[in-house]
Every structure is written in C-alpha cells, then in structure tokens.
Amino acid sequence: MSAAYKMRLMLLIVIDSVIVSFSIYMSHFFLNPYFTVFDRTMLVSSITLLLAHHIYSSFLGMYKKKWRYASMEELLGILFVVSLSVVTTAVVQAVGFGNIYERALTITWLLHIIFIGGVRFAWRYYNTYGISVKPNLKRREENPDHKRTLIIGAGAAGRMLARQMRDSKSVDTTIIGFVDDDVKAHNLVISGIRVIGGTSMIEYIVREYDVNHVVIAMPSVERERIKDIINQTKNVVNNVQTLPMIEDIALGNVSISQIRDVQIEDLLGREPVELDIDSIKSEIKDRTVMVTGAGGSIGSEICRQLVNFKPERLVLLGHGENSIYKIHMELTQLGLETELIPVIADVQDRERIFQVVDEYAPSYIYHAAAHKHVPLMEANPKEAFKNNVLGTKNVSEAADAAGVKTFVLVSTDKAVNPPNVMGATKRMAEMVIQSLSKQSATKFVAVRFGNVLGSRGSVIPLFKRQIEAGGPVTVTHPEMTRYFMTIPEASRLVLQAGTLARGGEIFVLDMGEPVKIVDLARNLIHLSGFKEDEIPIEFSGIRPGEKMYEELLGEDEVHSEPVFPKILIGKTVEFDAREVLSVIDHHSRMSDGELREVAIGLANAKDEKEVVGS
C-alpha cells in the first residue's frame, strides 16, 4: 500500500467520521435543541453508525473509488452504504433500548447522504474544473493552437470523450457543444455541454462558433453513415478525428490518446468483414504453416494474423532477405510459442522449393509471392510469367508431392477478363492450381482481391507522397473505378478460404460498390488538411494494360448465394489444361510480345461448361 493511498484513505475516513458524527448530532439538535450531548442512546447510536459506515464503505469498496470520475454508480453506492448504516443503527437501538428513534434516524439519513455525496462530488468538480465557475472557459483560448471542438454524437461515447477532454491537463481545448440527430436532445445540456443541433447543421455550427476541430464519437454507427458525416465535415474543417470502434469502448479502452485522425478506410462506405475466427483456429493450431512472399504487405499481414492461432511452426519464405528479416524480427519480439523459421528462397527455383516443402512438411501453404505492378509487368512479361505462373506451379506441385492439406493462392480481380500481362499470368496461376486440384489429395483454392489499401504499389502511398511534395496528385482517368479492401481484411479472407476449401474454388470478398480513384484522391487531399486549389489533381491518361473498371468474377463464374457471409464462391470454368502446360513448356522460346499475346488470349478463353469444384 503506497504512502499516497494511505494518506488518501485516512483523509476519507476522517472526513466521513466528522460527517457521520455531525449528521447524528444535528438530527437530535433539530428535534430537541436542549438535548444532552452525552445522552447514552445518542452515544451508542453514534458509535454504531460510525462503525457501520466504515465497515460497509470498506466492504463495498467506496474508499477505493476514483471520485474524480464519480457517476451514478458511485451515487448509488453512497445511498446503499448510508441506508445499511442507518438500518444497522436502528436494529441496535431496538435491541439495546427497546425503541427506534425514527425521526432522528430519518434526519440523520438525509444529512448523511447530502454531506457524504456533496463532499465526493465537490471533490470531483474541483479536480475537473478547479475553482472556475465557467468550466468551458477554463482553457487558454489565447493560445493559437487552442482547439474549439465540436463532438458529433451525444451518446455514451461522446459523453465519455467530453469528460476525458475536460479532465485532461495536456489538451488545450474548449468543447463548443454536441451535435446529435436525436431531436429530443436538441438545446438540452448533457454533462454540462449543450446539444446545439443535428448533423444537417454541421456547416452552420462550424462557421457560427468558429469550430476548428471535430471529433466523431459514433463508434457503433454503420460505416456508410460515418462516411457521409466525414464527407460533410471535412469540407468545412481540416482537423477531423474519430473514436475507435465500439469493441474498444466496451472494453473501457477509450482515452484521449486513442482519438485518431480519420483514415482513408473510413471512407470506403462499408463495414469491415468479420470472419469465423474459431474455424480458422481449429485448423491452424499446433500445425506447421508456410507463407510464401512472407515479407510482402499481404504475406506479412497473413503471418501476423496466423500467429494469433498458435501454429506449431510458421515458415516465412521470401526472396528478399531484408523483408524476411523485418517480419521475422517483428514476430520474434512478441514472445510467441510458435517456432518461426525464416527461409530465403525464390519460388522460381523449383529444386529449392521442393526441398523446403519436403523438409518442413506444412499442413497449409499460403502462396502470396507474386509480381503485381501492372505497368511494370507490361514492360517485363517474361518476368511476370516466371514469377506468377512458374512460381505458382513449383510451389503447388511441391505441395502436392509433400501431401500438404490445403494450398491457398493469393490472386487478384485483375485475373478477370485480363487485358494485361499481370492479370493474365495470375489467371494462368489459377488455372495451374485448378488443374492440379482435379488429381491431387491437396485442396487447392484461390482468393481474389480488389486493391488493398496501403499495400506496396497501391495508389494510397503514391498519393500521400505526392501530397507531401505539394502536388499535383496524378489520377489516370476521372471515371476509373476500383474495389478496395484493407490489408487485415485481405489477410483474413486468405485464412478463411483455407477453412472453406473443398478444392478448385475461387473465393471473392463482397467489397460493396467500387470507388472512383479520383474521389479517393480528393478524400486523401482533404484528410491531409488541404483543399483542391492547394493540391491540384491532374489526369495522366490510362497506362498500358490498365482497365477502366475492375471485375471480381466473370459473368460465367458467379454463384448468386454467398458461401459465407460476405464471401462469394466462383464457379470453376472449363479450360484446356494442355494449352496451359504447352505455354509453360515453350515460354522461354517466345518473344516478350508473343508471350504477352498468348498469355492474355489463354486467360480470356472460356468454355460455358461448368465443372467439378463449383
């Protein structure tokens, strides 16, 4: 027990003792101003009430409460302690003196509650506002960095946030008011703060009250609604922040430090996909798992997700030593029970891949190694073919030979009707595993992603660098759209696909509506605190191999019903496996132009017949 805690405890006991003694004295004084202080009944009643109060307060933890944050719960605790103490005193009076002094005990009960509660809440007020009688004017508004804050959402999260902002000594802010769409709350004062109006009035309120900081405290509201509010707010205020998700608030984790800037993911307009964690855990726990491309943005996140399910061994395979070193060090520092095995190997090296898979005999292989940059692969079709097609063939055939339970290929939406080398080689990679699936005990499946926010080569890091450089932000075409997902979503989808695999399927995440790239650029400019007249957008034209619109599944691949909430399963479409093998066998003798033409032609060839695996 610390000295500070002992001092605080003694102070509370002394204060409570004075209050209890004073309350019972004043109750007798009100009833009889000429009573004798040393009356035996009063002395016994005082001692009983005093002892009962301290015993009940200690037992119910009232001396351990942080009265600076006192609320209704603490008030009910005071009511309970005082009532029990008075009832105990009444019992002693009845047993000891054959009479209960109801009027005196009633007055004592009232005074007891008023003074005990009053002292506690005066303590809270002083710690929160000092001696100021205008708490909202306490902050130093002459500071140029002073924040005039509007909180959107007057619910539990908003009230909690307002209290923490006022309590914080390090935050120089004045809370202007709440905004809430509950009409019944308008013009009412909640936690000392006025609810000024609804979200339709945000622009007016910002200008009328000179607001320069907005916090969206609506963690349980749908993403589509949050997106609308962000879009409405960021046009009039540069500094827009939001609270964490409702799960964090439910756990009591909300604090000033957890208010974060609005992120581009908040503008996707859909809820993040939640997957079946229990089924993944039952498959992965105590198994050996291999991830190829483990140092990449997707591969490394798959590894981070995997270790939560406690595999016995995790093989981190990649070509770049620096990226494998980074993910290995990151996971090592977590102190995991899982054995981490870093392996430097190129998926194009067939002999090396067979040797690694045979040595570690993984139950699951997640194949994330690939070349994925569309314009770059247009200029280097043979490298795209070797890495994406031959690499997949090597790893999948090694999995087949070693008796791996499940093989998951990380594919792309660009494999649908591909006009480019990158998409064509990824579609051919799908064909390789689908062909192998028909004759192997290993379950081979593919997972198609849209664009992954923040991954290497994605538009977000490029836009951020361009904004930091003062612009312009370059967008290829004003009508170009893409599907987007977050890196954790992409990684969870890969893991979920492994548990759903029967063999030959192509899994796709339902990512809602596609997003215009130019809208993404505008949002990022606003989120960075700029306007479009400060950071202009320039259209550079569609690059070689790019499509105006991306598709997740071709028309002949679509199943109408999801196999899992938010996960669609594509039909397996018949193709000529002999042609695929022929291209693989003869690719080295083809020119870049020939290989590009053959790969795109083969990837777009279709047969209407549906086959096993759908």
N, C-alpha and C positions, 0 to 999 in steps of 0.2 A: 504494500500500500504506500503510495508516494506521499511526500510531505504536503504537496498541494491538495491532494484528495483528502487527507486527514484534516487539513485546515478548513476546507470547504464543508466537510461533514460536521465538524464541530460547530461551525458558524450556523449551519442549518438547524442543528439540534438546539443551540442556544436560542436562536430566533423563534423556533417552534415552541420551546418551553415558555418563553415570555408570552407568546400569543395565547397558548393554552391557559396559562395562569391568569392572564389578563381577561380572557373571554369568560371564564367561570366566575371571576371576581365581579366583572361588570354585570353579569346576569343576576347575581344576588343583589348588587347595588341598585339596579333598575327596579327590582321587586321590593327591596327594603333598604333605603339609603342608610338606615341606622343599624344594619346587621353587624354582628361581632365577627371580625376577621378570623379569629381563632376558634370559630364555631367548629365543633368536632365533625359534623356532617360535611361542612364545606372542605375541611382539610382532607378528609378521606376521599371525597369526590374529586378534589383537585389532583391528588396523588394518583388516583385510579385513572383519571382522564389523561394525565401526563404520561404515565407508563403505557397505557393502551395506545396512545397516539404514536409514541416512538416505536413500540413493538410492531404495530400494524404498518407503519411507514417503512420500517426496515424490511419486514416480511414481503411487502408489495413493491419494494424497490423504489420508493418515492425519493429516497436520498441519492439515488443513482441517476435520476433523470437529468437530462441536459435542459435546464429551464429556459435557456436562450431560445430553444426551439419548441417551447411548450405549445400544446394544441388541445383539442377536445379530449384526446385520450388522457392527457395529464389532468385536465379539469375533472374528468370522471374519477380518476384515481384519488384526487383530493376529496371528492364527495364521498367516496367509498370509505376511505380511512377515517374521516371525521364522523361519519354515521356509525361505523363499527365502534369507534372510541366512545361515543355518547351512549350507544346501546349497552356496551360493557359497563359503563359508569352507572347506568340505570339499574342493571342487574345487581351490582354491588350495593347500591342504595336499598334495593328491595330486600336483599338478603340480610344486610347489616343493620338496617334501620326500620325495616318493615314499611317503608314508604318510598315512592318515587316522586321526585320534585320535577314534575313535567314541565311547568312553566319556565323554571330556571334552566333546565336542560335544553328546552327549545331555543331559548335566547342564546345559550352557550353554543348550540349547534350552528345558529345563524352567524354569530360573531366569529366563531372558529373558521367557518368556510370563507367569510368575507376577508378576514385578515390573512389566513394561510394562502388563499388564492390570490389576494391582492399583492402580497409580497412577491410571490412567484412571478406574476405577470408584470409587475413593476420591474423586476429583475430582467425579464425578457425585453421589455421596452427599452430599458437603459442600455443593455448590450447591443440592441439593434440600432437605436436612434441617438443614443447619448442623452443629452438634456434638451435636444431640439424639439420644439412643439410643431414643426412642419417637416416631418421626416423626408418627404420627397424633395425638399430643398436643401437637404444636408450636403449633397455633393458639390464639388468645386466647379461651378459652371463656367468660371472664367478660364479654365484650362482649355486650350484649343483642341485637345484630344478627348474632351468630355463627350460622352455618348448620351444622346437623348433617345431613349429606347422605347420602341413600341413592341409589345408582346402580342402576337397573334395566337389566340386560344386562351380562354379564361378558365379552363378546366383544371384538374388536379395538377397536371404537369406545368401549366402556366403559373399557377399559384406557387408551386414549389420553386420554380425558377425565379419568380419575383422575390420570394423570401430570401433565396440564396444570393441574389444580386444585391439586395439591400444589406444583407449581413456581411457581404464581402468587403474587407477593408481595402483590397487592392484594385477593385473595379470602380473607376470614376464614371458613374452613370446616374442619370435621372430617369426613372421609369415614367414615361408620359401617360401610359394607360394601356388597357387591354383592348383588343379587337376580337369580337366573337359573334358568330351568326345566330346565337340564341337571343331572339328579340326580347324575351323576358328579362334578360340580364342588362340590356342597354340602359345606360345612365345610372346603374347601380354601382356601389363601391364594394369591391371584393378585396379583402386583405389590404385595405387602405388605398386601393388603386381603382380608378373609375374605368368602367367599361364604356368606351366612347361610342362605339357603333359596330357595324358588321363589316365583313371583308369587302363589300362593294364600296365602302367609304375610305379604303386604304389610301388612295391617291390624295383625297381631300385632307385626311388626317395628317399625312406626312407633310404636306405643304402648310397647313394651318398651324401645326405645333412644331414646325421646324425639326422633324424627326430625321436623324442621320444614322440610325441603327435599328434593324428589325430582327427579332428572333421569332421563328415559327415554332410554337410549342404545342404541336398537334401530332404526337408520335404514333397515335393509333388510327389516324385518318388514312384513307386509301391514297396510294401514290398518285393517282390521277388528279385527285383534289389538291394534294400538295403541289403537284406540278403547276396547276392553274394559279395557285396563290403565289408561287415563286415567280412565275412569268408576269403576274400582275404587279408584284412588289419590286422586282429588280429594275423595272423601267423608271422608278422614281427614287430608289435608294440603292447606293452601291454596296453598302455593308449589310448583307442579308445572311443570317445564320439560322441553324435549325438544331433541334434536340436529337439525341439518339433515338433508336427505335423503342417501342413500348416495353420490350423484354428487359431493357436496361433499367427503365423506370420501375418496373415491377420488382426488380431485384434491389432497388434502392441505390442505384449507381449514378443517378443524375447529380452533376455538380457543375459549377461554372466552367471548369476546365473541359467538360465534355460537350459544351456547346461547340458545334463545328460549323465551318463555312459550308454553304450549300455546295454540293458536288454535282458534277455533270450527271451522275447516276440518278439523282433526284428528279431529273427532267425526262427520264425515259417514259414516264406515264404508265407504269405497270408495277404490280407487286413483285418483289423478288421471288423466285421459285424456291419452294421448300420441298426437300426430298425425303425419302424414307431412310432415316439415319440408322434405325435398328436393323433393317435388312442388310444394309451395307456392312455394319459392324459384324453381323453373324458370318458374313462371307470372308471378311478380311482378317479378323482377329486370329492371331497365332499362325498366320500364313506367311509365306515368302512372296513378296510382290516386287515387280520390276517396272520402272518407268523409264522409257527412252525419251531423249530430249529433256531430261530432268532439270537442266539448267535454264530452260526457256521460261517465258512468262506463264504459259499454261502448264508445262511439265512441273515447274517448281511449285505452283499452287496445288496441283494434284498431290504432290509429295506432302505439302503442309496439311492437306485435308486427310491424307491417308494415315499419318502418324496418330491422329485422334482415335483411330480404330484399332490401334495396338497390333500391327502385324509383327510377326516374329523377326523378319528381316525385310529391309527395304533397299533394293538395288537401284542406285542412282546412276543411270547410264547416259553419257553425253559425249559429244565430240570436243566441246570447248572446255579446257581444263579450268579456266577462271570461273566460268559459270557453275560448274560442278563443285568447285571448291567453295563458292559462296553458299550454295544451298546446303552443302554438307556441314559447313561451319554453323550456319543458322539453325539447323535441326539439332546438331550436336549440343548446342548451348541450352537446349530445352531440357536436357537431362532425361531423355526418353528411355524406356525399357527396350524399344525396338533397336535391333542392330542395324546400323547404317553402313552400307557398302558402296563407296564411290567407285565407279568404273569409267575409265576413259576409253571410248570405242566409237568407231564410225559405223553407222548402220549399213554403209555400202561395203564394208569389209565382211564378206559372208563367213569366212572361216573364223574370224574373231567373234562374231555374233553367235554362231553355233557353239563355240567353246564357252562363252559366258553363260548362255541359256542352259547349256548342259551342266555346267558347274554348279549353278545356284538353283536350278530346277524350280522356278517360280510357279505359283498357282495362278497368278494373274499377271498379265503384261498390259500396260497402258502405253500405247505407241504414239508419242507426241512429237517425235523427231521429224521435222519436215522443213522444206523451203516454202515460204508462204507469201513473199512480196510479189505482187502481180507484175508490175512493170519490169522489175529486175529479172524475173524469170522469163519474161518475153524476150529479153536480150540474151538469156542463157538457158535455152530449152533443154540441152543435154544434161546440165547440172540439176535442173528441176526433175528430169526424168530419173536420173541415177539416185537422187536422194529420196524422192517421193514414191517412185514405183519400185525400183530395185531394192531400196532400203526396206520398204514395207514387205516385199517378197522375202527378203532374207530373214527378217525378224519373225514373220508369220510362219515360215517353213521351219525355222528353228523351234518355234513354239509347238508346232505340230509334232516334230520329231521328239521333243522332250516331254510330250504329254501334258502341256500346260492346260489348265482347266478352262480359262477364258482369256481371250485376246480382244482388246478394245482399241480400235483405230480412231484417232482424232482426225476427223475430216472437216469439210468446210461447205458452206452454202454455195461457194463458187464452183463446186463439182456438179451443179445442176445446169444442164444445157451450156456447158462452158465455151466461151469464145476465146479463152486464153490458155496458155500452157500450164500455169499453176493449177487452175481448176480442172483441166483435162488430166493432168498427172494425178491429182487427188481422186478423181473419179476412177482412173485406172487402178489406183491403190485399192479402192473399194471393190473393184472387180476381182482383184487378186485374192482378197480375203473371202469374197463371196464364193469364188470357185473352189477355194481350199475348204470352205465350210462344208461343202457337199460330201466330202470324202474323209473328213477328219473328226476325231473324237473331241478335239478342242472346239469350243464355241467361239466363232469369230463374228464380231459385230463392229459397226461403225457409228460414230456420233458426229453429226453435222452441226457446226456452229455458224452463227452470224459473226459479225465483227465483235471482237472482245475489247471492251473499254480499257485503255491503259496498257494493253499488251504491246510488245515490240512491233513496230511497223504500223500501229493503228494511228488514226488521224488525231486523237486527243494529244499525245505528246508532241506531235508536229505543230498543231495549233497553239499549244502552250509556248513552245519555243518561238513561234512567230509573233505571238502577243508580247512576250518578254523583250523581243527585239524591236518592238514598236510598230509591227505590222509591215506590210499587209498580210492578212490571213488568206491563203490561197485555197479556193474550192474549185473543183473541176467543172461542175455544171450546176446551175440553180435548181434543176429538177432531180438530181441524183439522190437516190434513197438507199438506205442500208438498214438491216436488222442489227440491233446491238444487245449485248449482254455483258454482265460483269465477269471478271476473272473468277471469283468464287462460284458464281452460277455455272460457268462453263466447266469448272473442275468437278463440281458436284454432279453435273449431268454425266460426265465420263464415268464416275464411280457408280452412279445409279444404273447406267446402261449395263455395267458388268453384272449386276444382280438380276436384271430383266432378260438377259441374253438367252435365246434358245438356239441361235445360230443363223447367220446370214442377214440379220436385220440391219436397217439403218434408222437410228434414233434421232429425233429432232426435237429441240425445245420450242414450245409455243412462246414466241417472244413478242406477241402482240402486233401492233402496227409498225411498219417500217418508219424510220426517221429520216427527214431530209438532212443531208450533210450541211447545207447552208444554215438551217435552223440550229444545228449543233454548234456551228461556228459562232453564230450570233449569241447563243446562250453562254458559251465559254467567254466571249468578249465581255458580256455583262457581268458574269460571275467573277471576272478578273478585275472588276471595278472601272471598266472603260465603257465608252459609247462608240457606236459605229463611225461617227465622224472623227473619232480619235484613232481608232484601229480599223481601217477600211477592209472590206472583203473584195478580193479580186478573183475572177473566174479564169482559170488557166486552160480549160478545154479537157475533154476526156482523154486519158492517157492510153497507150497501146494495151489492148486486151481487157480494158475495163467495160463493165456492163452498166447501163443506166439504172436498172433495177435488179436486185438480187432475189433469188427464189430459194426456199428451203427444201422443197420437194417438187419434182416434176409432176405434171398432171397425171401421169400414169403410175405414180409412186404413192399417191395419197390414200391413207386409210382415214375414214371420217371420224372414227372414235379414238380418243387417246388411250394408250396402253397403261398410262399412269397419269395422275393429274399434271397437266401442263407438258406432258411428253407424248409426242406423236411417233408412231412407228411407220416407216415407209415400206411399201411393197418391194419385194425383190424382183426385178425385171430381168427377163432372159437376155443374155448376150452371148456372143461367140467366144468362149474361153480360149479356143485355139488361136484366134486372131490376136488376143492379148499376149499370149505366150510367144507368138511369132514376132510381134513388135519388140518384146523384151529380148528375144534372141538376136534380132538383127539391128537393134537401135544404134549400135556402135558404127555401123556402116552407112548410116543415114546422115545427111547434112542437117544442120540446125533447122532449115526451112522445111525439109521433108519430115523430120521427126515432129515438128510442131503441127504440120498439116495432118499427119497420120494420127497423132495422139488426140487432137481435137475431134477428128472425124470418128474415131473409135469411141470416144467418150460420149458423143452425141447420138451414136447408133442405138436404136431402140427396137424392141420386139414387144408387141402388145400382150404376149403370153405372160401370165403370172406364174411364178414357180414357188417351190418349197422355201419356207423362211418368212413368208408374208404373214 
